[in-house]
């Protein structure tokens, strides 16, 4: 027997992986136990053009009267260059068809940048986000709303629900029993940012891992996820003639990501400040790992309940010092791993996330 039907509406697909689509699939699976059937739909304007995509949406939306449509927002899903000016029109189309419109904000703040075009893009995104909040019947934010700079009015529409890891995690996935690691301590890095930001990340990772390896001896560094294969040449140059055993795995199927993280001793997260919307950091938590990261404006509970070891990007060498401490102190490492496991079960599992969605949807009904 199917449950109450609702819809997740996505923009153009991302590649090589689409984190928002994966989010919706995992959420759909978990919502079944809560009595909901989540159907995933797209407005693929990149393939069909905006005119045809809009006509298709109007036609489909006639069958969604009275149903919740959870529209997934990232700026690049609704615009190739991050100017999502068509997004409010999508919401108006749904409302005119009688659907109940929820917006799930995966992008929480407008893009940064110092160029003139960056300033124009930021203003456009902020205007769209404010308009989307105004038009929506309800909204979901993946960080606590008090940490979001632009929400002044209509905060009562919002619900904070943290993101989960787009991984098939379970108690078995978090177990290291029966997995051989050759006695070497392993550091995992899940994803590297592209462009100039990625170069800085590689520099920070290499410096810290080389420092730790010089103190603990042989060390394994496992790098997987987006942009890692393009970084392989530079990584191998930096670790040549060192005690670091480097494995660059690229983008893997979700089951292999779980296995790879589960044989690691910790996750190194330097892609930006850690928060409850950072899926690649939450992947480490989901696999029961200590996570080394730094704080920012979005760093707040419940992510701080996980096994986090913080470093300061402003303090030279601090990342290496923190990494060394976690690697050398087995009891400290185990206590962080236990905190991650408990946080995963309580806050970041798809079962916990689906329960929060169900509470939210039933309340709004």
N, C-alpha and C positions, 0 to 999 in steps of 0.2 A: 504493500500500500504506500503510495507516494505521499510526501508531506506537503506542507504549504509551499507553493511555488514562488520563487523570487528569481531575479535575474542579475547577473553581473555583466556590465557593459564595458568593453574595452575599446581602446583606439587601435592604432596600427600596431602590428606585432613587432617586437624587438628581436635582434639576433646578435650573437649565435644562440643566446638563451633569452627567454622572456620571463623575467622574474614576476611580473604582475600576473601573467597568465598562470604561472605555476602556483602563485599565492591563491588564485581563485580555485584551481583544481583541488589543492589541499583543503581549502576552506569548505568546498562543496562536499568532499568526502566526510569531513568532520560534522558538518551541519545535518547530515542524515540522521544521526543519533539524537539531534535536537528537534526533529520533526520538520525539517525544511528541505526542499529540493532546490538547489541553486543551479540555474541554467546559464551557461556562459555564451554571450553574444558579442559581436564586434561591429564597430563602425570602421571598416577598412578603407578609409578615405585615400590612403596612399595608392592602393590598387585600383580603385574605381573612380577617384576624383570626388570632390566634396559634393557636387550636385547629385550624382548618382547615389552616393553614400547617404545623403540626406533623404532622398526619396525612399530608399530601402528602409531607413530607420522609421520614417513616418508610417510605412506600410506595416512593418512588424509591430510597432508600438500600439497599433489598434488592438492587438490581442493582449496587451499588458495592462489594460485598465484595472485600477485598484490594486495592482501588484507592486511590490517594492522592486525598483531597479537601482542597483548599487553601481554607480558610474565610477570607474577607476580613473583617478587623476594623476598623471605625471605630465609635465609640460611637453615632453618629446613624444608622448603617445598621441598628442592632438596637434602637433606642429613639427615639421622637420627641423626647424631652426629655433624652437623653443618660444614661439609667439602663438600661444594656443587661443587665438581670438575666436575660433569657431566653437569653442567648448560651451559657452553659455547658450548658443543656439541649439546644441544637442539637448541641454537640459530643458529648454523651452519646448522643444518638440515632444519630449516625454511628458511634460506637464500638460500640454495641450491635449495629449492622448488620454489623460486621466490616470497616468501612472504616479506612484509615490516615489519621489526621487531622493535617493541618498547618494552623497558624494563621498568616496573613500580617498582621502588625500594621502598618497604615497610620497609626493613632493610636499614638504611641509613649509618651506621657505622659497622665495624666488631665487633664481641663480645669482651667484656672486660674479665679480669681475670688475676691472677698472677701466675698460675701454668704453667709448661712447656707445657702441652697439650693446655692450653689456648693461649699461644703464637703461637704455630703451627697452631691452628685453625684460629687465627686472621690473620696470614700471608696468609693462604689458602683463606680465605674469601676476603681479600683485592685484591689478585691476580685475583680471579674470578670476582669481581665487576669491576675492571679495564678492564678486558678482555670483560666483558659483555657490558660495555659502548663503547668500541672500535668496537665491532661487530654490535652493534645496529644501526638502522637508526635514532632513536630518543629515548629519555629517559624521564621518568616522575619521579620527586622526591617529596616526601611529606613534605620536609622542604626546606627553601630557600637554593639555591646552595652555596651561600657564607658562609653558616654555616656548610658545609660538608668538612671534613678535607682532604679527599683524591682526590678531583677533582682538577686537575691542568690543564689538557688538555681536549679538546673536550667539554668544558662547553657549547659551542654553540648548542650542541645536546640536551641539557636538557631543561625541562620546569618544573617549580614549580607549583604543584597543591596540595593544602592541602587535608588531609583526611577528611571524614565526619563521622558522627555517624552512626553506623549500626542499625538504629532505624527508625520506621515509624513516624517521627516527622511531626507535622503540627501546625498551629496556635491553633487548639483545644487541641493538646497534651501539649502545653505550658501554658494552662489556669488552674488555681487552683480553679476557680469558681465551687461551688457545691461539692467540695471535703472536707470532714470533717477531721480535723487533731487533734481534741480534745484539741485545744489550746496549744499543746506542740510544741516546736521548734524541727525540725527534721534535723539531719545531715546524709547525704548519703555517703557511700563509695562503689565505683563500681569496684570490682576486687581487689585481693590481689596477689602479686607475690608469687610463691612457694619457698620452701627452706629457706635458712638463710635470704635472703632478705625479705621474707614475715614475718619472726619473728620480724625483726627490724621495719617493717611497723606496725605490730600489737602493738608493744611497743609504737611507736610514736602516733598512733591513740588513744590508751587507755589513755596515759598520758594527751594528749590534751583534749579529751572529758571529762575525769574525772575532770580536772581543770575547764573547762567551766561549767560543771554541778554543781560544788560546788559554782559557782557564780550566775547562772541563775535559779537554782532549777532543776526541772525534765526536762530531755532532752531525746529525742528519737534518737537512732543510728540505721540506717538501712544499713545493709551490704549485698551486692548482687554481683553476677558475679562469675568468676572463682576463685577457691581455697578458697572461703569463708566458705563453709561447713566444710572443713578440719581444718579451723581456729576457728570453733565455740567453741570448748571446752576451748581453751585458752582465747578467748574473754569473755566467760561467767565467767571464774575464775577471770579475771581482773575486771569485772564489778559487781561481787557479792557484796552485801551490799553497793551499790552506788545508786545515783539518776538517773542512766542511764537505760532507757528501751531499751533493745537490741532485734533487729529483724535480724536474719541471714536467708536469703532467697535463697542463692545459685544461680545457673544458671536458668534464667527465659526466657520465650518467649519474643520476642522484644516488643510486645504490653504491657506486664506487666512491663518491664523495664521502658518504658515511663511513665506509670501510677505511678510507685513507685518513680521515680525521680521527677515527677511533684507534688507530695505531700510533697516533701522535701523542706527545706529552703536553703540548700547549698550543694555543693559537696566538699568533702575533698579528694584531690588527692595527695598521697605521694609515688606513685610507681616509681618516677623518675622525673627529670625536665620536666616541661610541654612544649609541642611543638605541631606543627600543624600535627604531625603524631600520636598523642596519642588519639586513638579513645575513650578510656574510659573517658578521660577528656573532649573531645569534646561532649560526650553524655550529660554531665551536661550543657554545653553551648547550645546544641540543645534543651534542655528542659527549657531553660531560667533561669538557676541557677547561682548564684555567685559560683566561684570555688576558693578554697584555694589551693595554689600550691607553688612550688619553682622554681627558674630560673636555667637555664643551658645553655650550648653552643648552643642549638637548639631553645632557646626561643627568638622569633622574630615575627614581624608582619607577618600574621594578627592575630595570637593567642593573642597577647598583646592588640588587640582591644576589646577582650571580657572582661567580668566582673571578673577580676582576683584580688585576694588579696594575695600578696606574703608574705611568711615567709622565714626565714633563717634557714636551717638545722644546721648550725654551732652555732647558738645562742640558748642556752638551754632555753627551755620554750617558745620560740617565736611562735611555732605553736599554743600552747594553748592561747597565748595573742591575736594572729590574729583571731583565731576562736571566742574567746570571744567578740572581737570588732564587728565582722560581726553579731554575734547573738544578741548583745545588741543594736546595732544602726540600727533601722528599716529603716531609710532613706538611710543610706549607703548601706544596704543590697538590697533595692529596686533599687538604682542607679546601682549597680553591675548587678542585674538581667536584667535591661533594656539594659545594654551594651552587655550582653550575647545574648539577643534576637536579637539585631541589627547585631551583628557579625555573628550569625547563618544565618540570612537572606542574608547577603551580601557575606559571604565567605565560610561557612561550610554546607549550605544546598546542597542537591544533585542536585538541579536545578542549583545552582551557580557553582558547581564542573563540572557538565556535560557541561555547557556553556564554561568553560575553556578548557575542553577536545576537544570540537567541534572546538573552535578557533585554537587550537594546531593542530588538525588533518587536518583541511582545509588548514592551512598555509603550512603544510608539503606536502600536495597533490600538 
